[in-house]
Amino acid sequence: MYICICKAVTDGQIREAINQGACTRKQLIQCFSVGRDCGKCNADVRELLNLYAPPVQSVRQTSTRGN
């Protein structure tokens, strides 16, 4: 199914990019330029990321300075 009609990008292409390591909307924009023209696909792109991308874990750094 077409997710971005402006760029002719399908859900299969987006899932393949996610399988290859894309895990943010910014990365998918860089790959396919989705969401830049009319923006109607942004919700669908976000939904595909939520369904297929591994959760992004934040990295907290602890201070190693002595007191």
N, CA, C and O atoms as a Maestro MAE file, in Angstrom:
{
 s_m_m2io_version
 :::
 2.0.0
}

f_m_ct {
 s_m_title
 :::
 protein
 m_atom[268] {
  # First column is atom index #
  i_m_mmod_type
  r_m_x_coord
  r_m_y_coord
  r_m_z_coord
  i_m_residue_number
  s_m_chain_name
  s_m_pdb_residue_name
  s_m_pdb_atom_name
  i_m_atomic_number
  :::
  1 25 0.837 -1.164 0.000 1 A "MET " " N  " 7
  2 3 0.000 0.000 0.000 1 A "MET " " CA " 6
  3 2 0.896 1.246 0.000 1 A "MET " " C  " 6
  4 15 1.928 1.284 0.670 1 A "MET " " O  " 8
  5 25 0.484 2.250 -0.756 2 A "TYR " " N  " 7
  6 3 1.250 3.490 -0.769 2 A "TYR " " CA " 6
  7 2 1.037 4.237 0.539 2 A "TYR " " C  " 6
  8 15 -0.095 4.461 0.968 2 A "TYR " " O  " 8
  9 25 2.130 4.614 1.155 3 A "ILE " " N  " 7
  10 3 2.093 5.420 2.370 3 A "ILE " " CA " 6
  11 2 2.263 6.883 1.996 3 A "ILE " " C  " 6
  12 15 1.532 7.739 2.493 3 A "ILE " " O  " 8
  13 25 3.210 7.174 1.133 4 A "CYS " " N  " 7
  14 3 3.452 8.540 0.662 4 A "CYS " " CA " 6
  15 2 3.185 8.574 -0.834 4 A "CYS " " C  " 6
  16 15 3.967 8.065 -1.637 4 A "CYS " " O  " 8
  17 25 2.081 9.177 -1.184 5 A "ILE " " N  " 7
  18 3 1.721 9.249 -2.593 5 A "ILE " " CA " 6
  19 2 2.616 10.253 -3.323 5 A "ILE " " C  " 6
  20 15 2.949 10.058 -4.492 5 A "ILE " " O  " 8
  21 25 3.001 11.325 -2.633 6 A "CYS " " N  " 7
  22 3 3.847 12.350 -3.269 6 A "CYS " " CA " 6
  23 2 5.173 11.770 -3.762 6 A "CYS " " C  " 6
  24 15 5.671 12.157 -4.820 6 A "CYS " " O  " 8
  25 25 5.742 10.836 -2.985 7 A "LYS " " N  " 7
  26 3 7.040 10.244 -3.331 7 A "LYS " " CA " 6
  27 2 6.922 8.791 -3.784 7 A "LYS " " C  " 6
  28 15 7.936 8.144 -4.049 7 A "LYS " " O  " 8
  29 25 5.686 8.267 -3.877 8 A "ALA " " N  " 7
  30 3 5.426 6.893 -4.305 8 A "ALA " " CA " 6
  31 2 6.182 5.879 -3.447 8 A "ALA " " C  " 6
  32 15 6.858 4.990 -3.965 8 A "ALA " " O  " 8
  33 25 6.055 6.028 -2.124 9 A "VAL " " N  " 7
  34 3 6.724 5.137 -1.178 9 A "VAL " " CA " 6
  35 2 5.679 4.224 -0.551 9 A "VAL " " C  " 6
  36 15 4.638 4.685 -0.083 9 A "VAL " " O  " 8
  37 25 5.964 2.932 -0.547 10 A "THR " " N  " 7
  38 3 5.018 1.954 -0.012 10 A "THR " " CA " 6
  39 2 5.368 1.559 1.419 10 A "THR " " C  " 6
  40 15 6.466 1.826 1.908 10 A "THR " " O  " 8
  41 25 4.413 0.922 2.072 11 A "ASP " " N  " 7
  42 3 4.660 0.414 3.424 11 A "ASP " " CA " 6
  43 2 5.752 -0.648 3.404 11 A "ASP " " C  " 6
  44 15 6.524 -0.756 4.356 11 A "ASP " " O  " 8
  45 25 5.827 -1.429 2.338 12 A "GLY " " N  " 7
  46 3 6.881 -2.436 2.223 12 A "GLY " " CA " 6
  47 2 8.272 -1.824 2.184 12 A "GLY " " C  " 6
  48 15 9.205 -2.351 2.790 12 A "GLY " " O  " 8
  49 25 8.411 -0.712 1.470 13 A "GLN " " N  " 7
  50 3 9.702 -0.029 1.415 13 A "GLN " " CA " 6
  51 2 10.086 0.519 2.786 13 A "GLN " " C  " 6
  52 15 11.244 0.434 3.196 13 A "GLN " " O  " 8
  53 25 9.115 1.076 3.482 14 A "ILE " " N  " 7
  54 3 9.395 1.618 4.812 14 A "ILE " " CA " 6
  55 2 9.738 0.495 5.778 14 A "ILE " " C  " 6
  56 15 10.675 0.628 6.565 14 A "ILE " " O  " 8
  57 25 9.000 -0.605 5.733 15 A "ARG " " N  " 7
  58 3 9.324 -1.748 6.615 15 A "ARG " " CA " 6
  59 2 10.708 -2.303 6.317 15 A "ARG " " C  " 6
  60 15 11.429 -2.681 7.240 15 A "ARG " " O  " 8
  61 25 11.090 -2.357 5.059 16 A "GLU " " N  " 7
  62 3 12.428 -2.835 4.696 16 A "GLU " " CA " 6
  63 2 13.496 -1.897 5.246 16 A "GLU " " C  " 6
  64 15 14.521 -2.354 5.752 16 A "GLU " " O  " 8
  65 25 13.266 -0.594 5.151 17 A "ALA " " N  " 7
  66 3 14.223 0.374 5.708 17 A "ALA " " CA " 6
  67 2 14.332 0.211 7.224 17 A "ALA " " C  " 6
  68 15 15.424 0.311 7.784 17 A "ALA " " O  " 8
  69 25 13.214 -0.039 7.881 18 A "ILE " " N  " 7
  70 3 13.230 -0.279 9.328 18 A "ILE " " CA " 6
  71 2 14.004 -1.555 9.632 18 A "ILE " " C  " 6
  72 15 14.796 -1.584 10.573 18 A "ILE " " O  " 8
  73 25 13.789 -2.602 8.854 19 A "ASN " " N  " 7
  74 3 14.526 -3.857 9.033 19 A "ASN " " CA " 6
  75 2 16.024 -3.679 8.814 19 A "ASN " " C  " 6
  76 15 16.836 -4.402 9.391 19 A "ASN " " O  " 8
  77 25 16.384 -2.701 7.968 20 A "GLN " " N  " 7
  78 3 17.795 -2.431 7.685 20 A "GLN " " CA " 6
  79 2 18.412 -1.473 8.706 20 A "GLN " " C  " 6
  80 15 19.598 -1.155 8.620 20 A "GLN " " O  " 8
  81 25 17.606 -1.008 9.679 21 A "GLY " " N  " 7
  82 3 18.171 -0.199 10.760 21 A "GLY " " CA " 6
  83 2 17.606 1.189 10.944 21 A "GLY " " C  " 6
  84 15 17.942 1.852 11.925 21 A "GLY " " O  " 8
  85 25 16.765 1.656 10.048 22 A "ALA " " N  " 7
  86 3 16.151 2.971 10.252 22 A "ALA " " CA " 6
  87 2 15.184 2.870 11.421 22 A "ALA " " C  " 6
  88 15 14.298 2.016 11.424 22 A "ALA " " O  " 8
  89 25 15.349 3.734 12.407 23 A "CYS " " N  " 7
  90 3 14.471 3.634 13.578 23 A "CYS " " CA " 6
  91 2 13.868 4.972 13.987 23 A "CYS " " C  " 6
  92 15 13.235 5.070 15.038 23 A "CYS " " O  " 8
  93 25 14.059 6.005 13.165 24 A "THR " " N  " 7
  94 3 13.439 7.294 13.456 24 A "THR " " CA " 6
  95 2 12.795 7.845 12.189 24 A "THR " " C  " 6
  96 15 13.137 7.456 11.073 24 A "THR " " O  " 8
  97 25 11.857 8.756 12.395 25 A "ARG " " N  " 7
  98 3 11.207 9.394 11.262 25 A "ARG " " CA " 6
  99 2 12.221 10.208 10.462 25 A "ARG " " C  " 6
  100 15 12.146 10.274 9.235 25 A "ARG " " O  " 8
  101 25 13.161 10.819 11.159 26 A "LYS " " N  " 7
  102 3 14.201 11.602 10.490 26 A "LYS " " CA " 6
  103 2 15.006 10.732 9.523 26 A "LYS " " C  " 6
  104 15 15.334 11.171 8.421 26 A "LYS " " O  " 8
  105 25 15.321 9.512 9.928 27 A "GLN " " N  " 7
  106 3 16.059 8.608 9.048 27 A "GLN " " CA " 6
  107 2 15.222 8.219 7.834 27 A "GLN " " C  " 6
  108 15 15.745 8.114 6.724 27 A "GLN " " O  " 8
  109 25 13.927 8.007 8.041 28 A "LEU " " N  " 7
  110 3 13.061 7.666 6.906 28 A "LEU " " CA " 6
  111 2 12.897 8.854 5.962 28 A "LEU " " C  " 6
  112 15 12.790 8.672 4.749 28 A "LEU " " O  " 8
  113 25 12.876 10.063 6.510 29 A "ILE " " N  " 7
  114 3 12.828 11.253 5.664 29 A "ILE " " CA " 6
  115 2 14.088 11.325 4.813 29 A "ILE " " C  " 6
  116 15 14.022 11.648 3.627 29 A "ILE " " O  " 8
  117 25 15.236 11.026 5.416 30 A "GLN " " N  " 7
  118 3 16.492 11.043 4.662 30 A "GLN " " CA " 6
  119 2 16.501 9.981 3.571 30 A "GLN " " C  " 6
  120 15 17.029 10.213 2.483 30 A "GLN " " O  " 8
  121 25 15.927 8.830 3.850 31 A "CYS " " N  " 7
  122 3 15.903 7.738 2.866 31 A "CYS " " CA " 6
  123 2 14.942 8.014 1.711 31 A "CYS " " C  " 6
  124 15 15.281 7.805 0.546 31 A "CYS " " O  " 8
  125 25 13.745 8.484 2.045 32 A "PHE " " N  " 7
  126 3 12.670 8.537 1.057 32 A "PHE " " CA " 6
  127 2 12.089 9.930 0.809 32 A "PHE " " C  " 6
  128 15 11.300 10.106 -0.118 32 A "PHE " " O  " 8
  129 25 12.461 10.908 1.610 33 A "SER " " N  " 7
  130 3 11.869 12.255 1.555 33 A "SER " " CA " 6
  131 2 10.376 12.243 1.860 33 A "SER " " C  " 6
  132 15 9.646 13.123 1.405 33 A "SER " " O  " 8
  133 25 9.917 11.260 2.621 34 A "VAL " " N  " 7
  134 3 8.503 11.195 2.990 34 A "VAL " " CA " 6
  135 2 8.173 12.322 3.966 34 A "VAL " " C  " 6
  136 15 9.004 12.714 4.785 34 A "VAL " " O  " 8
  137 25 6.956 12.832 3.865 35 A "GLY " " N  " 7
  138 3 6.492 13.844 4.794 35 A "GLY " " CA " 6
  139 2 6.930 15.256 4.499 35 A "GLY " " C  " 6
  140 15 6.593 16.169 5.253 35 A "GLY " " O  " 8
  141 25 7.665 15.467 3.435 36 A "ARG " " N  " 7
  142 3 8.175 16.808 3.135 36 A "ARG " " CA " 6
  143 2 7.243 17.622 2.237 36 A "ARG " " C  " 6
  144 15 7.266 18.852 2.283 36 A "ARG " " O  " 8
  145 25 6.439 16.965 1.434 37 A "ASP " " N  " 7
  146 3 5.602 17.711 0.494 37 A "ASP " " CA " 6
  147 2 4.278 18.118 1.141 37 A "ASP " " C  " 6
  148 15 4.145 19.256 1.591 37 A "ASP " " O  " 8
  149 25 3.316 17.234 1.195 38 A "CYS " " N  " 7
  150 3 2.007 17.605 1.745 38 A "CYS " " CA " 6
  151 2 1.872 17.256 3.224 38 A "CYS " " C  " 6
  152 15 1.065 17.861 3.930 38 A "CYS " " O  " 8
  153 25 2.654 16.282 3.700 39 A "GLY " " N  " 7
  154 3 2.634 15.918 5.113 39 A "GLY " " CA " 6
  155 2 1.553 14.936 5.524 39 A "GLY " " C  " 6
  156 15 1.490 14.549 6.692 39 A "GLY " " O  " 8
  157 25 0.705 14.524 4.602 40 A "LYS " " N  " 7
  158 3 -0.398 13.626 4.953 40 A "LYS " " CA " 6
  159 2 0.077 12.242 5.385 40 A "LYS " " C  " 6
  160 15 -0.665 11.525 6.057 40 A "LYS " " O  " 8
  161 25 1.280 11.855 5.018 41 A "CYS " " N  " 7
  162 3 1.775 10.517 5.343 41 A "CYS " " CA " 6
  163 2 2.455 10.448 6.712 41 A "CYS " " C  " 6
  164 15 2.770 9.354 7.180 41 A "CYS " " O  " 8
  165 25 2.683 11.572 7.353 42 A "ASN " " N  " 7
  166 3 3.437 11.573 8.609 42 A "ASN " " CA " 6
  167 2 2.841 10.654 9.666 42 A "ASN " " C  " 6
  168 15 3.582 9.949 10.352 42 A "ASN " " O  " 8
  169 25 1.530 10.647 9.811 43 A "ALA " " N  " 7
  170 3 0.892 9.787 10.813 43 A "ALA " " CA " 6
  171 2 1.115 8.309 10.477 43 A "ALA " " C  " 6
  172 15 1.367 7.502 11.371 43 A "ALA " " O  " 8
  173 25 1.022 7.957 9.199 44 A "ASP " " N  " 7
  174 3 1.236 6.563 8.790 44 A "ASP " " CA " 6
  175 2 2.687 6.139 8.970 44 A "ASP " " C  " 6
  176 15 2.962 5.007 9.369 44 A "ASP " " O  " 8
  177 25 3.619 7.049 8.677 45 A "VAL " " N  " 7
  178 3 5.041 6.753 8.873 45 A "VAL " " CA " 6
  179 2 5.306 6.521 10.359 45 A "VAL " " C  " 6
  180 15 5.992 5.569 10.729 45 A "VAL " " O  " 8
  181 25 4.767 7.384 11.200 46 A "ARG " " N  " 7
  182 3 4.930 7.250 12.648 46 A "ARG " " CA " 6
  183 2 4.342 5.912 13.138 46 A "ARG " " C  " 6
  184 15 4.935 5.234 13.977 46 A "ARG " " O  " 8
  185 25 3.190 5.554 12.610 47 A "GLU " " N  " 7
  186 3 2.552 4.296 13.005 47 A "GLU " " CA " 6
  187 2 3.406 3.088 12.610 47 A "GLU " " C  " 6
  188 15 3.553 2.153 13.396 47 A "GLU " " O  " 8
  189 25 3.968 3.103 11.402 48 A "LEU " " N  " 7
  190 3 4.839 2.001 10.977 48 A "LEU " " CA " 6
  191 2 6.080 1.909 11.865 48 A "LEU " " C  " 6
  192 15 6.524 0.812 12.201 48 A "LEU " " O  " 8
  193 25 6.632 3.049 12.240 49 A "LEU " " N  " 7
  194 3 7.779 3.037 13.153 49 A "LEU " " CA " 6
  195 2 7.384 2.432 14.494 49 A "LEU " " C  " 6
  196 15 8.124 1.625 15.056 49 A "LEU " " O  " 8
  197 25 6.225 2.819 15.003 50 A "ASN " " N  " 7
  198 3 5.770 2.287 16.292 50 A "ASN " " CA " 6
  199 2 5.551 0.782 16.237 50 A "ASN " " C  " 6
  200 15 5.794 0.078 17.217 50 A "ASN " " O  " 8
  201 25 5.094 0.292 15.095 51 A "LEU " " N  " 7
  202 3 4.812 -1.138 14.957 51 A "LEU " " CA " 6
  203 2 6.063 -1.982 14.726 51 A "LEU " " C  " 6
  204 15 6.181 -3.078 15.274 51 A "LEU " " O  " 8
  205 25 7.000 -1.476 13.915 52 A "TYR " " N  " 7
  206 3 8.088 -2.331 13.440 52 A "TYR " " CA " 6
  207 2 9.485 -1.974 13.939 52 A "TYR " " C  " 6
  208 15 10.379 -2.819 13.909 52 A "TYR " " O  " 8
  209 25 9.689 -0.748 14.394 53 A "ALA " " N  " 7
  210 3 11.032 -0.360 14.834 53 A "ALA " " CA " 6
  211 2 11.258 -0.786 16.277 53 A "ALA " " C  " 6
  212 15 10.334 -0.742 17.090 53 A "ALA " " O  " 8
  213 25 12.469 -1.193 16.599 54 A "PRO " " N  " 7
  214 3 12.760 -1.513 17.993 54 A "PRO " " CA " 6
  215 2 12.684 -0.246 18.828 54 A "PRO " " C  " 6
  216 15 12.969 0.843 18.328 54 A "PRO " " O  " 8
  217 25 12.309 -0.371 20.080 55 A "PRO " " N  " 7
  218 3 12.225 0.824 20.926 55 A "PRO " " CA " 6
  219 2 13.586 1.498 21.053 55 A "PRO " " C  " 6
  220 15 14.611 0.833 21.202 55 A "PRO " " O  " 8
  221 25 13.580 2.812 20.991 56 A "VAL " " N  " 7
  222 3 14.813 3.580 21.139 56 A "VAL " " CA " 6
  223 2 15.059 3.771 22.627 56 A "VAL " " C  " 6
  224 15 14.200 4.275 23.350 56 A "VAL " " O  " 8
  225 25 16.233 3.365 23.074 57 A "GLN " " N  " 7
  226 3 16.568 3.490 24.481 57 A "GLN " " CA " 6
  227 2 17.437 4.715 24.676 57 A "GLN " " C  " 6
  228 15 18.410 4.931 23.953 57 A "GLN " " O  " 8
  229 25 17.070 5.511 25.663 58 A "SER " " N  " 7
  230 3 17.894 6.669 25.950 58 A "SER " " CA " 6
  231 2 19.087 6.228 26.784 58 A "SER " " C  " 6
  232 15 18.999 5.293 27.580 58 A "SER " " O  " 8
  233 25 20.183 6.907 26.589 59 A "VAL " " N  " 7
  234 3 21.405 6.579 27.311 59 A "VAL " " CA " 6
  235 2 21.642 7.666 28.338 59 A "VAL " " C  " 6
  236 15 21.804 8.839 27.999 59 A "VAL " " O  " 8
  237 25 21.660 7.265 29.590 60 A "ARG " " N  " 7
  238 3 21.924 8.219 30.663 60 A "ARG " " CA " 6
  239 2 23.358 8.065 31.086 60 A "ARG " " C  " 6
  240 15 23.840 6.960 31.332 60 A "ARG " " O  " 8
  241 25 24.029 9.185 31.167 61 A "GLN " " N  " 7
  242 3 25.410 9.155 31.609 61 A "GLN " " CA " 6
  243 2 25.442 9.560 33.075 61 A "GLN " " C  " 6
  244 15 24.776 10.510 33.486 61 A "GLN " " O  " 8
  245 25 26.216 8.834 33.844 62 A "THR " " N  " 7
  246 3 26.366 9.180 35.241 62 A "THR " " CA " 6
  247 2 27.695 9.864 35.421 62 A "THR " " C  " 6
  248 15 28.662 9.586 34.711 62 A "THR " " O  " 8
  249 25 27.726 10.737 36.353 63 A "SER " " N  " 7
  250 3 28.948 11.492 36.627 63 A "SER " " CA " 6
  251 2 29.940 10.592 37.314 63 A "SER " " C  " 6
  252 15 29.597 9.845 38.230 63 A "SER " " O  " 8
  253 25 31.179 10.670 36.863 64 A "THR " " N  " 7
  254 3 32.243 9.875 37.493 64 A "THR " " CA " 6
  255 2 33.183 10.764 38.301 64 A "THR " " C  " 6
  256 15 34.237 10.324 38.760 64 A "THR " " O  " 8
  257 25 32.774 12.039 38.465 65 A "ARG " " N  " 7
  258 3 33.615 12.952 39.256 65 A "ARG " " CA " 6
  259 2 33.513 12.627 40.724 65 A "ARG " " C  " 6
  260 15 32.446 12.264 41.219 65 A "ARG " " O  " 8
  261 25 34.608 12.756 41.410 66 A "GLY " " N  " 7
  262 3 34.618 12.517 42.857 66 A "GLY " " CA " 6
  263 2 34.018 13.679 43.607 66 A "GLY " " C  " 6
  264 15 34.034 14.809 43.119 66 A "GLY " " O  " 8
  265 25 33.490 13.421 44.779 67 A "ASN " " N  " 7
  266 3 32.884 14.480 45.592 67 A "ASN " " CA " 6
  267 2 33.864 15.059 46.550 67 A "ASN " " C  " 6
  268 15 33.522 15.963 47.313 67 A "ASN " " O  " 8
  :::
 }
 m_bond[267] {
  # First column is bond index #
  i_m_from
  i_m_to
  i_m_order
  :::
  1 1 2 1
  2 2 3 1
  3 3 4 2
  4 3 5 1
  5 5 6 1
  6 6 7 1
  7 7 8 2
  8 7 9 1
  9 9 10 1
  10 10 11 1
  11 11 12 2
  12 11 13 1
  13 13 14 1
  14 14 15 1
  15 15 16 2
  16 15 17 1
  17 17 18 1
  18 18 19 1
  19 19 20 2
  20 19 21 1
  21 21 22 1
  22 22 23 1
  23 23 24 2
  24 23 25 1
  25 25 26 1
  26 26 27 1
  27 27 28 2
  28 27 29 1
  29 29 30 1
  30 30 31 1
  31 31 32 2
  32 31 33 1
  33 33 34 1
  34 34 35 1
  35 35 36 2
  36 35 37 1
  37 37 38 1
  38 38 39 1
  39 39 40 2
  40 39 41 1
  41 41 42 1
  42 42 43 1
  43 43 44 2
  44 43 45 1
  45 45 46 1
  46 46 47 1
  47 47 48 2
  48 47 49 1
  49 49 50 1
  50 50 51 1
  51 51 52 2
  52 51 53 1
  53 53 54 1
  54 54 55 1
  55 55 56 2
  56 55 57 1
  57 57 58 1
  58 58 59 1
  59 59 60 2
  60 59 61 1
  61 61 62 1
  62 62 63 1
  63 63 64 2
  64 63 65 1
  65 65 66 1
  66 66 67 1
  67 67 68 2
  68 67 69 1
  69 69 70 1
  70 70 71 1
  71 71 72 2
  72 71 73 1
  73 73 74 1
  74 74 75 1
  75 75 76 2
  76 75 77 1
  77 77 78 1
  78 78 79 1
  79 79 80 2
  80 79 81 1
  81 81 82 1
  82 82 83 1
  83 83 84 2
  84 83 85 1
  85 85 86 1
  86 86 87 1
  87 87 88 2
  88 87 89 1
  89 89 90 1
  90 90 91 1
  91 91 92 2
  92 91 93 1
  93 93 94 1
  94 94 95 1
  95 95 96 2
  96 95 97 1
  97 97 98 1
  98 98 99 1
  99 99 100 2
  100 99 101 1
  101 101 102 1
  102 102 103 1
  103 103 104 2
  104 103 105 1
  105 105 106 1
  106 106 107 1
  107 107 108 2
  108 107 109 1
  109 109 110 1
  110 110 111 1
  111 111 112 2
  112 111 113 1
  113 113 114 1
  114 114 115 1
  115 115 116 2
  116 115 117 1
  117 117 118 1
  118 118 119 1
  119 119 120 2
  120 119 121 1
  121 121 122 1
  122 122 123 1
  123 123 124 2
  124 123 125 1
  125 125 126 1
  126 126 127 1
  127 127 128 2
  128 127 129 1
  129 129 130 1
  130 130 131 1
  131 131 132 2
  132 131 133 1
  133 133 134 1
  134 134 135 1
  135 135 136 2
  136 135 137 1
  137 137 138 1
  138 138 139 1
  139 139 140 2
  140 139 141 1
  141 141 142 1
  142 142 143 1
  143 143 144 2
  144 143 145 1
  145 145 146 1
  146 146 147 1
  147 147 148 2
  148 147 149 1
  149 149 150 1
  150 150 151 1
  151 151 152 2
  152 151 153 1
  153 153 154 1
  154 154 155 1
  155 155 156 2
  156 155 157 1
  157 157 158 1
  158 158 159 1
  159 159 160 2
  160 159 161 1
  161 161 162 1
  162 162 163 1
  163 163 164 2
  164 163 165 1
  165 165 166 1
  166 166 167 1
  167 167 168 2
  168 167 169 1
  169 169 170 1
  170 170 171 1
  171 171 172 2
  172 171 173 1
  173 173 174 1
  174 174 175 1
  175 175 176 2
  176 175 177 1
  177 177 178 1
  178 178 179 1
  179 179 180 2
  180 179 181 1
  181 181 182 1
  182 182 183 1
  183 183 184 2
  184 183 185 1
  185 185 186 1
  186 186 187 1
  187 187 188 2
  188 187 189 1
  189 189 190 1
  190 190 191 1
  191 191 192 2
  192 191 193 1
  193 193 194 1
  194 194 195 1
  195 195 196 2
  196 195 197 1
  197 197 198 1
  198 198 199 1
  199 199 200 2
  200 199 201 1
  201 201 202 1
  202 202 203 1
  203 203 204 2
  204 203 205 1
  205 205 206 1
  206 206 207 1
  207 207 208 2
  208 207 209 1
  209 209 210 1
  210 210 211 1
  211 211 212 2
  212 211 213 1
  213 213 214 1
  214 214 215 1
  215 215 216 2
  216 215 217 1
  217 217 218 1
  218 218 219 1
  219 219 220 2
  220 219 221 1
  221 221 222 1
  222 222 223 1
  223 223 224 2
  224 223 225 1
  225 225 226 1
  226 226 227 1
  227 227 228 2
  228 227 229 1
  229 229 230 1
  230 230 231 1
  231 231 232 2
  232 231 233 1
  233 233 234 1
  234 234 235 1
  235 235 236 2
  236 235 237 1
  237 237 238 1
  238 238 239 1
  239 239 240 2
  240 239 241 1
  241 241 242 1
  242 242 243 1
  243 243 244 2
  244 243 245 1
  245 245 246 1
  246 246 247 1
  247 247 248 2
  248 247 249 1
  249 249 250 1
  250 250 251 1
  251 251 252 2
  252 251 253 1
  253 253 254 1
  254 254 255 1
  255 255 256 2
  256 255 257 1
  257 257 258 1
  258 258 259 1
  259 259 260 2
  260 259 261 1
  261 261 262 1
  262 262 263 1
  263 263 264 2
  264 263 265 1
  265 265 266 1
  266 266 267 1
  267 267 268 2
  :::
 }
}
